[in-house]
Amino acid sequence: MKSTVTLMSFLLLAAACGGGGEEPTAADLPTMTVDTLHVELEMGREMGDSTETFSAIVAAAIDDEGRILVLDQVECALKMFDPAGEYIRHVARNGSGPGEFGFPWNMCVFPDGRLMVMDLMKQGFVVFDDSLEFVEELSLWSRNPPFKAAALTDSQYVAYKLDQDAADNRITMTRTVALYTYGEEEWDRVFWQDSIVANMSDIISDPSIFIIDTLDPLSICASDSYGVFFSLKDGEDYTVMRWDTAGEELQNITMDLSPVEKTPEEIAAESTYVTNYVARMSGGGGFPFEFNPDPFKDMVIGLDIGPDGNLWVRRGTMDTPFFDIFDPATGELLHHVVFPEEGWSWVTAVSENGVLAWEEDPELGYQKLYLLE
């Protein structure tokens, strides 16, 4: 079910939720109706076998048949459930063999139903068909495979890739968003690129800036009808860029919002979570490390074409998952959508087939996956 709340109702909800940072200005407040997402289905238990539990969801999606696909990083598994949440099957395990995962990081779904799982240990992708049958592995890069990707057509995708070059105690990190042809190592066209230069000693003493600026610094989505949408995660700038497939900039969507500081509680929780995550990535070893989060919330933390065919831009400055809904062709703001659940670690997966949500760091102590309506 979906309901519409008035602007006054939303303001009362926001006041009840509290939060840190500056008081919202008139420009920060919703300017149109706010639709509310409700939980239609919840999945995941504290105890049980692997068909009923999640250890660390890193990506989820709904396919054209309404089946729910979940990528679990700790279990090194890709799980499939029917539209009612009933388990169908899962594939893969930790290993170096064909169809196995080393370190699954993300995934994207092609229009024909193929799933491409980004695996950092395998330097590329592990590909499955729409029934989770193993298709092939594309280990195309000697190092630094793409961190995230969005399918444009059955044969093309847009991806974010990081490259590094070290010399004279300095490291240059080049960030690129580019168009790739499936199965090819080199990109066809660059949409956006920049470089960050840092001292190696500074990164070793505090890798926080490296993590913030390189591992997940941007949002992308792609549509064969509307092109490529891109936003750099930034605490001061709300900008969404749109390009056509030839790389021509079509429009910029901007919003004048006030920077919002994270609360001390949010900073502490994020620091603990990321510190533990890095330790898990390194197998519990590595150098002592304590993550220092950016003190400001990112303006934009998600871009997707939603079930209504519009562009869903998720704000990172709100205490609950909150979306600005735009006409993808014109950039006109149409309305807003909120999932009224507090928490700094909510992740949402929006697509034309539906909306999923989960917490990376749930208070329950175990993960649940929610299908929203």
SEZATI-7346 format. One line per field, with one value per residue (C-alpha): residue in one letter; x, z, y. Coordinates in Angstrom, 3 decimals. Each point is the difference from the previous one (the first is absolute). Layout:
<rs>
mivo <- [a|...]
px <- [X|...]
pz <- [Z|...]
py <- [Y|...]
</rs>
This chain:
<rs>
mivo <- [m|k|s|t|v|t|l|m|s|f|l|l|l|a|a|a|c|g|g|g|g|e|e|p|t|a|a|d|l|p|t|m|t|v|d|t|l|h|v|e|l|e|m|g|r|e|m|g|d|s|t|e|t|f|s|a|i|v|a|a|a|i|d|d|e|g|r|i|l|v|l|d|q|v|e|c|a|l|k|m|f|d|p|a|g|e|y|i|r|h|v|a|r|n|g|s|g|p|g|e|f|g|f|p|w|n|m|c|v|f|p|d|g|r|l|m|v|m|d|l|m|k|q|g|f|v|v|f|d|d|s|l|e|f|v|e|e|l|s|l|w|s|r|n|p|p|f|k|a|a|a|l|t|d|s|q|y|v|a|y|k|l|d|q|d|a|a|d|n|r|i|t|m|t|r|t|v|a|l|y|t|y|g|e|e|e|w|d|r|v|f|w|q|d|s|i|v|a|n|m|s|d|i|i|s|d|p|s|i|f|i|i|d|t|l|d|p|l|s|i|c|a|s|d|s|y|g|v|f|f|s|l|k|d|g|e|d|y|t|v|m|r|w|d|t|a|g|e|e|l|q|n|i|t|m|d|l|s|p|v|e|k|t|p|e|e|i|a|a|e|s|t|y|v|t|n|y|v|a|r|m|s|g|g|g|g|f|p|f|e|f|n|p|d|p|f|k|d|m|v|i|g|l|d|i|g|p|d|g|n|l|w|v|r|r|g|t|m|d|t|p|f|f|d|i|f|d|p|a|t|g|e|l|l|h|h|v|v|f|p|e|e|g|w|s|w|v|t|a|v|s|e|n|g|v|l|a|w|e|e|d|p|e|l|g|y|q|k|l|y|l|l|e]
px <- [0.000|1.089|-1.402|0.473|0.737|-0.274|2.988|-1.085|-0.201|3.521|1.330|-1.552|1.610|3.384|-0.317|-0.840|2.990|2.439|3.500|3.111|1.492|-1.599|-3.700|-1.480|-0.557|-3.024|2.007|0.758|-3.613|-2.136|-1.705|-2.646|-2.001|1.908|-0.956|0.722|1.491|-1.284|1.437|-1.731|2.282|2.883|2.584|2.804|0.263|2.518|0.528|-0.516|1.664|1.356|-3.413|-1.412|2.893|2.179|3.539|0.980|-2.221|1.992|-2.492|-3.578|-2.343|-3.402|-0.093|-2.699|-1.818|-0.135|2.621|2.272|3.757|2.381|3.804|1.489|3.640|0.853|-1.718|1.425|-3.413|-2.593|-3.510|-3.315|-3.474|-3.447|-2.223|-1.492|3.464|0.180|3.479|0.684|3.740|3.413|3.300|3.713|2.263|3.370|2.685|2.020|-1.811|-2.420|-3.163|1.437|0.582|3.176|-1.321|-3.366|-0.464|-3.040|-2.190|-2.151|-2.812|-0.121|-3.313|0.171|0.225|3.725|1.611|3.512|1.660|3.012|2.682|3.105|2.039|-0.739|0.857|-3.258|-3.449|-1.713|-3.037|-3.204|-3.134|-3.527|-0.293|3.340|1.757|3.682|0.855|3.621|2.643|1.438|3.311|1.014|2.136|3.399|-1.007|-2.784|-3.107|-3.085|-1.594|-3.543|-1.894|-3.394|-1.273|-0.973|-0.882|0.630|3.446|1.022|0.376|1.256|2.566|2.068|3.679|2.911|3.629|3.083|3.517|2.641|3.246|2.232|-2.104|-3.073|-2.934|-2.292|-3.469|-1.897|-3.765|-1.833|-3.609|-0.065|-2.031|1.122|-0.936|-0.699|3.076|2.457|2.748|0.329|-2.787|-1.765|-0.611|0.794|-2.869|1.841|3.508|2.117|3.142|0.826|3.627|1.010|3.155|0.534|0.966|-3.295|-2.020|1.907|-0.511|-3.723|-1.564|-3.398|0.306|0.941|-3.110|-2.323|1.251|0.636|-1.969|-3.537|0.271|-2.839|-3.357|-0.833|-2.970|-0.649|-3.026|-0.194|-2.775|1.561|3.776|2.353|-0.600|2.892|0.489|3.160|-0.559|0.588|-1.042|-0.544|-1.174|-3.235|0.600|-1.115|1.495|-1.542|1.800|-1.107|1.896|2.266|1.228|-1.808|-1.257|-3.767|-0.897|0.952|-2.499|0.889|-1.575|1.062|0.195|1.794|2.907|-0.991|2.454|-0.111|-0.838|2.736|-1.993|-0.122|3.737|0.802|-2.243|1.406|3.572|-0.532|-1.751|2.597|2.934|-1.414|-0.803|3.594|1.225|-2.334|1.290|3.562|-0.928|0.297|3.632|1.694|1.094|-1.907|-2.613|-2.849|-2.242|-0.663|-3.242|-0.669|-1.784|-2.622|-2.689|0.169|-2.700|-0.713|0.608|-2.017|-1.280|-2.448|-2.812|-2.923|-3.112|-1.883|2.584|1.291|3.430|0.239|2.713|0.631|1.042|2.645|-0.833|-3.263|-0.408|-2.075|0.344|-1.412|-0.236|-0.498|-1.902|0.852|-1.220|3.066|-0.477|-0.457|1.444|-3.253|-0.581|-3.268|-0.383|1.814|0.021|0.965|0.525|-0.609|2.614|2.912|3.564|3.302|0.737|-3.121|0.739|-2.644|-0.107|-2.499|-0.810|-2.830|-1.042|-0.311|1.737|2.086|1.620|2.295|2.279|3.737|0.308|-3.385|-0.887|-1.475|3.485|-0.996|-1.136|-3.518|-0.934|-3.172|-2.101|-1.659|-3.215]
pz <- [0.000|-0.624|1.796|-0.465|2.939|0.088|0.406|3.584|0.851|-1.320|2.050|3.132|-0.831|-0.515|3.301|1.809|-1.548|1.236|-1.461|0.076|-2.066|-0.976|0.112|-3.493|-2.016|-2.220|-2.995|1.778|0.711|-2.354|-2.512|-1.222|1.211|1.830|-0.730|2.681|-0.668|2.165|0.666|-2.211|0.824|2.397|-0.257|2.242|3.410|2.826|0.011|-2.625|-3.049|-2.931|-1.680|2.858|1.132|-1.423|1.194|-1.963|-2.840|-2.433|-2.888|-0.733|-2.965|-1.327|-3.443|-2.673|1.462|3.451|1.437|2.661|-0.487|2.913|-0.030|3.385|0.399|3.083|-1.264|-3.508|-1.341|-2.431|1.202|-1.853|1.575|-1.595|0.183|3.274|1.567|-0.265|-0.577|-3.493|-0.132|0.531|-1.795|0.528|3.012|1.033|-2.356|-3.133|-2.259|-2.810|1.370|3.511|1.758|1.506|1.227|-1.533|0.155|-2.074|-2.859|-2.842|-1.992|-3.805|-1.859|-1.163|3.622|0.244|3.326|0.015|3.422|0.566|1.769|1.123|0.599|-3.498|-1.629|-1.842|-0.217|0.630|-2.273|0.452|-2.104|1.176|1.737|1.821|-2.257|-0.349|-3.372|0.088|1.790|-1.404|1.799|-2.213|2.213|1.475|2.980|1.069|-1.764|-0.033|3.423|-1.220|-3.265|-1.514|-3.070|-2.940|-2.557|-0.260|-1.416|1.714|3.563|1.841|2.743|2.621|0.019|2.172|-1.155|2.089|-0.755|2.726|-0.278|2.381|3.092|-1.764|-1.405|-2.765|0.010|-3.266|0.164|-3.241|-1.030|-3.480|-2.493|-0.591|-2.503|1.709|-0.161|-0.848|2.314|-1.343|0.294|-3.033|1.336|3.123|1.539|3.039|1.392|2.661|2.061|3.691|1.120|3.548|1.945|0.577|3.622|0.615|-1.418|2.123|3.164|-0.697|-2.966|0.670|-2.814|-2.417|0.967|-0.191|-3.330|-1.924|1.050|-0.291|-0.973|-2.504|-1.259|-3.548|-1.822|-3.669|-2.255|-3.680|-0.265|1.965|0.034|2.971|3.318|2.332|3.346|2.055|3.723|1.609|3.229|-1.623|-3.568|-1.223|-3.728|-2.325|-3.491|-3.010|-3.180|-3.162|-1.114|-2.192|3.122|-0.681|3.123|-0.193|3.303|3.608|2.805|3.004|3.337|2.494|3.315|3.241|1.135|2.815|2.636|1.253|3.659|2.331|0.292|-3.790|-0.311|2.725|-1.524|-3.506|1.301|1.810|-2.956|-2.631|2.283|0.548|-3.709|-1.005|2.558|-1.557|-3.481|1.149|1.736|3.413|-0.517|-1.393|1.710|2.884|-1.470|1.214|-2.629|0.234|-1.865|-1.905|2.525|-2.575|-1.609|-3.779|-1.887|-2.499|0.809|-2.641|-3.584|-1.585|-2.521|2.215|-0.463|-1.264|-2.773|1.635|1.378|3.750|1.668|3.591|2.352|2.571|2.253|1.394|3.078|-2.015|-3.572|-2.011|-3.778|-2.329|-3.071|-3.325|-3.555|-1.557|-3.345|1.212|3.533|1.403|3.693|0.257|3.659|2.882|1.500|3.542|1.830|3.590|1.779|1.782|-0.184|-1.502|-1.784|-2.105|-3.564|-2.718|-3.347|-2.307|-3.492|-2.483|1.599|3.581|3.128|2.523|3.212|2.707|2.738|-0.237|3.779|1.445|3.656|-0.009|-0.419|-3.149|-3.440|-1.372|-3.585|-0.621|-3.146|-0.042|-1.717]
py <- [0.000|3.581|3.020|3.713|2.261|3.770|2.276|0.797|-3.709|-0.523|2.909|-1.475|-3.346|1.651|1.857|-3.223|-1.775|2.620|-0.126|2.133|2.767|3.265|0.732|-0.449|3.138|0.567|-1.238|-3.304|-0.918|-2.093|2.257|-2.450|-2.975|-2.701|-3.617|-2.590|-3.420|-2.855|-3.449|-2.543|-2.934|-0.630|-2.747|-1.177|-1.646|0.139|-3.743|-2.666|-1.476|2.002|0.083|2.085|2.224|2.752|0.666|3.117|1.204|2.131|0.104|-0.999|0.275|-1.024|-1.585|0.250|-3.013|1.590|-2.355|1.478|-0.372|0.502|0.118|-0.973|0.958|-2.059|-3.150|0.584|-0.926|1.281|-0.898|-0.028|0.261|0.041|3.120|-1.275|-0.322|-3.796|-1.373|-1.357|-0.647|1.470|-0.386|0.540|-0.360|1.341|-1.232|0.585|-2.455|0.887|1.550|0.404|3.328|1.400|3.340|0.958|3.745|0.963|-1.172|1.251|-1.570|0.223|0.416|-3.639|-1.192|-0.738|0.870|1.386|-0.256|2.244|-2.044|1.873|-3.157|-1.291|3.328|0.200|-1.537|-3.308|-0.288|-2.047|-0.328|0.838|-3.399|0.433|-2.463|0.850|1.530|1.182|2.002|3.219|0.502|2.885|2.230|-0.732|2.166|2.352|-1.328|2.255|0.511|0.583|-0.279|0.758|-1.838|2.194|-2.700|-3.754|0.755|3.259|1.204|3.064|-0.568|1.802|-0.987|1.082|-0.001|0.746|1.143|0.357|1.944|1.992|-0.760|1.323|-1.882|1.228|-1.522|0.449|-0.439|-0.747|-0.524|-1.509|-1.991|-3.596|-2.671|-3.327|-2.224|2.796|1.239|3.546|2.517|1.404|3.485|2.010|1.957|1.389|-0.186|1.687|-0.676|0.235|0.366|-0.937|-0.740|-3.709|0.656|1.831|-2.888|-2.506|2.047|0.501|-1.822|1.624|2.532|-2.793|-1.973|3.009|1.330|-3.201|-3.087|1.426|3.677|0.305|-1.245|-1.053|-1.440|-0.660|-0.248|-0.835|2.606|2.870|-0.575|0.138|1.765|0.831|1.730|0.423|-0.537|3.377|1.683|3.397|-0.590|-1.594|-0.519|-2.784|-0.024|-1.718|-1.052|-1.737|-3.103|2.133|1.811|3.276|1.703|0.361|1.660|0.709|-0.460|2.132|0.826|2.668|-1.854|0.826|-2.221|-2.348|-1.200|-3.562|-0.419|-1.274|-3.232|-0.414|0.664|-2.533|-2.657|0.519|-0.040|-3.297|-1.603|0.964|-0.835|-3.486|-0.346|0.767|-2.531|-2.592|0.843|-0.653|-3.240|1.591|0.936|3.073|3.180|1.631|2.288|2.183|1.528|3.740|0.785|3.190|2.254|1.057|-2.118|-0.430|1.887|-2.804|-3.672|-1.828|0.227|-2.407|-0.204|-1.001|-2.126|3.073|0.522|3.189|0.886|-0.662|2.083|-1.022|2.773|-0.845|2.938|-1.368|-2.202|-2.482|-1.330|2.915|0.417|2.940|-1.243|1.671|-0.357|-1.704|1.746|3.574|0.050|1.397|-0.761|-1.935|-1.038|-1.715|-3.504|-1.003|-3.277|1.196|-2.105|1.662|-1.246|1.136|-3.299|-0.548|-1.160|0.094|-1.797|1.688|-1.248|-0.083|-3.291|1.248|1.290|-1.955|1.228|-1.350|1.306|-0.549|0.363|-1.011|0.511|-3.512|-1.413|-1.873|1.105|-0.003|0.820|1.989|0.196|3.439|1.027]
</rs>
